[in-house]
Amino acid sequence: MKAARGASSAAVTGVGLVTAAGIGAEQTWHRITRSTVPSGVGPHPALEGMPCDFAYTVGGFDSDALLGVATSRLMDRFAQMAVVAAREAVAAAGLNRDVWDGNRVAVVIGSGHGGLPFYDEQAAVLGERGPRRVSPKVGLLTPVSGAADSVCRDLGAGGPSFAVSTACASGTHALGTALQLLRAGACDIAIAGGAESVANRLLVAGANQLKALSTRRDDPAAACRPFDADRDGFVLGEGAGVLVLESLEHARARGATVLAQLAGYGAATDADATVAPAPDGAGLERALRAALADAGLDGADVDHVNAHGTATVVNDLVESAVIARVCGQGPLVTSTKAMTGHTLGPAGGSRPR
């Protein structure tokens, strides 16, 4: 891709990933680029009896070992994953609370559903054992903002901090919001991305009713097939993806390695159907063109698109058409959901580029 010519870019100086393909950016990248089938895809006990009773899970994720028992117990699983990913990203960037001004560090983490599983668990406790047995941590562990809050406490980040919750666009919007904070001078460093872990029976039942989920129970590892002619829906995933973003000037001043640049951001709303893109892809096209304009680029400058690629019939058709209209036939188009599942909130913030 050509160098950006638009508004100021943000430097990406650290990456952290927790996905079904691996714990850590290196392991995730290794398995995705080699198309290694994740060991964590298969029947999920929480989904027993569902038409889609399988999911992608992060195998070997031991939060007590990774975070310590005391820290781990103060977070729901989605927040635990966010903290593990944030720690990796910050370490990769060569940063820590001893070398930065924490009051100039922002945290923006997207999530679609937050601590929904803990809500379920405690609702069952309430119904079966009464209000006196409900955990006092319900209000702490369940909000969508729980991941951002947990990352702030863990890393000593005292700048602007909030969650973005826009379904499966949450992680992407979190990155765009972080870019805007940096451009506005509200922070020097932004820790941004997304996190989700919601193997929730009610949520999955609803998605099944929408015909959004694959029902290939005989072959879970090959069920999620973005852009395939035989695709029949996505498979639920979980995970977190976090980037460390800085102004280019800040990164260069401290001698940081710039891994990539976040050069442009665009957002739009279809204002059409609730659960599917508008048939003409108008909102998607406006957002894509806005991001390119923000970066000072044209569609012809793009050589790779890591697409949303949900493996639903409608999304992949609309997305393909919009990419072709805006970028022509030149770019390579990929989707990593076959390796990670659809992680919902972090889908746009946890995709290796």
CORFENGI-V544345 format. One record per backbone hydrogen bond with DSSP energy under -0.5 kcal/mol. NH is the residue of the N-H (numbers start at 0). CO is the residue of the C=O. If there is no record, write none. Layout:
nh=NH co=CO
nh=NH co=CO
This chain:
nh=1 co=300
nh=4 co=294
nh=5 co=294
nh=6 co=293
nh=9 co=261
nh=10 co=245
nh=11 co=259
nh=12 co=10
nh=12 co=243
nh=13 co=243
nh=15 co=241
nh=17 co=239
nh=18 co=21
nh=21 co=18
nh=23 co=16
nh=23 co=21
nh=27 co=23
nh=28 co=24
nh=29 co=25
nh=30 co=26
nh=31 co=27
nh=32 co=28
nh=33 co=29
nh=34 co=31
nh=35 co=30
nh=39 co=19
nh=40 co=37
nh=41 co=39
nh=41 co=54
nh=43 co=52
nh=46 co=43
nh=47 co=44
nh=49 co=46
nh=52 co=50
nh=54 co=41
nh=55 co=235
nh=56 co=39
nh=56 co=54
nh=58 co=56
nh=60 co=57
nh=61 co=59
nh=62 co=60
nh=65 co=61
nh=66 co=62
nh=67 co=62
nh=67 co=63
nh=71 co=67
nh=72 co=68
nh=73 co=70
nh=74 co=71
nh=78 co=75
nh=79 co=75
nh=80 co=76
nh=81 co=77
nh=82 co=78
nh=83 co=79
nh=84 co=80
nh=85 co=81
nh=86 co=82
nh=87 co=83
nh=88 co=84
nh=89 co=85
nh=90 co=86
nh=91 co=87
nh=92 co=88
nh=93 co=90
nh=94 co=89
nh=98 co=95
nh=99 co=95
nh=101 co=99
nh=103 co=100
nh=104 co=101
nh=105 co=103
nh=105 co=188
nh=106 co=159
nh=107 co=190
nh=108 co=161
nh=109 co=192
nh=110 co=163
nh=114 co=141
nh=115 co=113
nh=117 co=114
nh=118 co=114
nh=119 co=115
nh=120 co=116
nh=121 co=117
nh=122 co=118
nh=123 co=119
nh=124 co=120
nh=125 co=121
nh=126 co=122
nh=127 co=123
nh=128 co=124
nh=129 co=124
nh=129 co=125
nh=132 co=129
nh=133 co=130
nh=137 co=134
nh=139 co=136
nh=140 co=136
nh=141 co=137
nh=145 co=142
nh=146 co=143
nh=148 co=144
nh=149 co=145
nh=150 co=146
nh=151 co=147
nh=152 co=148
nh=153 co=149
nh=154 co=150
nh=155 co=151
nh=156 co=151
nh=157 co=101
nh=157 co=155
nh=158 co=101
nh=158 co=104
nh=161 co=106
nh=163 co=108
nh=165 co=166
nh=168 co=165
nh=169 co=166
nh=170 co=344
nh=172 co=168
nh=173 co=169
nh=174 co=170
nh=175 co=171
nh=176 co=172
nh=177 co=173
nh=178 co=174
nh=179 co=175
nh=180 co=176
nh=181 co=177
nh=182 co=178
nh=183 co=179
nh=184 co=181
nh=185 co=180
nh=186 co=180
nh=187 co=103
nh=188 co=103
nh=189 co=244
nh=190 co=105
nh=191 co=189
nh=191 co=242
nh=192 co=107
nh=193 co=240
nh=194 co=109
nh=195 co=238
nh=199 co=197
nh=203 co=199
nh=204 co=200
nh=205 co=201
nh=206 co=202
nh=207 co=203
nh=208 co=204
nh=209 co=205
nh=210 co=207
nh=211 co=206
nh=212 co=206
nh=213 co=233
nh=216 co=214
nh=218 co=215
nh=221 co=218
nh=222 co=219
nh=223 co=219
nh=224 co=222
nh=227 co=224
nh=230 co=227
nh=231 co=232
nh=232 co=310
nh=233 co=211
nh=236 co=341
nh=238 co=195
nh=239 co=17
nh=240 co=193
nh=241 co=15
nh=242 co=191
nh=243 co=13
nh=244 co=189
nh=244 co=242
nh=245 co=10
nh=246 co=187
nh=247 co=8
nh=250 co=246
nh=251 co=247
nh=252 co=248
nh=253 co=249
nh=254 co=251
nh=255 co=250
nh=257 co=255
nh=258 co=11
nh=258 co=256
nh=259 co=11
nh=261 co=9
nh=262 co=260
nh=271 co=272
nh=280 co=277
nh=284 co=280
nh=285 co=281
nh=286 co=282
nh=287 co=283
nh=288 co=284
nh=289 co=285
nh=290 co=286
nh=291 co=287
nh=292 co=288
nh=293 co=289
nh=294 co=290
nh=295 co=291
nh=295 co=292
nh=296 co=291
nh=300 co=297
nh=301 co=298
nh=304 co=331
nh=306 co=304
nh=306 co=333
nh=315 co=311
nh=316 co=312
nh=317 co=313
nh=318 co=314
nh=319 co=315
nh=320 co=316
nh=321 co=317
nh=322 co=318
nh=323 co=319
nh=324 co=320
nh=325 co=321
nh=326 co=322
nh=327 co=323
nh=329 co=326
nh=331 co=302
nh=333 co=304
nh=338 co=335
nh=339 co=335
nh=340 co=336
nh=341 co=234
nh=342 co=340
nh=344 co=342
nh=345 co=342
nh=346 co=343
nh=348 co=345
nh=349 co=345
nh=351 co=349
